[in-house]
Amino acid sequence: MGIWIELGVFLLVFVFAAWQFHDLRREKARRLERERAEAQAKPSSGESQP
């Protein structure tokens, strides 16, 4: 009986970890997209300044 409790806890921890990794990938994609958009919006800083 105890093995099922341990297995259930392990499964919950595994699902939580998978969810966290999914969120990390999604936030990384958002950050990269935002940085890419900001880089395209700004003119090249090296050319306009002496």
N, C-alpha and C positions, 0 to 999 in steps of 0.2 A: 504494500500500500504506500509506503514512504517513497518508493522509487517514482511513483506517478506524481507525487507532489514535487519532487526534485525535477522531474522532467518538465512539468508545467512551468515551474519557475524559470528553468533554462529556456524554454520556448518563449516566455514573456520577455526575458532579457534579450534573446536573439532578435525578436520582432522589434523591440525598442531600438536596438543598435542598427538594424537595417533601416528603420525610419529616420534615424539621425543621419546616417550616411546619405540617404536620399535627399534630406534637407540640405546637407552640406554641398552636394553636387548642384542642386537647384540654386542656392545662393551664390556659388562660385560662377555659374553661368550668368546670373543677373549682374554680378559685379563686373565680369569681363565685358558684357554687353554695354553696361553703363560707362566703363572706361573707354571702350571703343567709340561710343557716341561722343564722349567728351573730347577725345583726341581728334575726331573728325570736325568738331565744331570749332576748335581752337586753330588759329593759323600757326604756321611754323614759327616758333619763337626765336630761332637762331638767325633767320633771314632779316627780320625787321629791326633788330637791335644791333648797334655797332659793337 
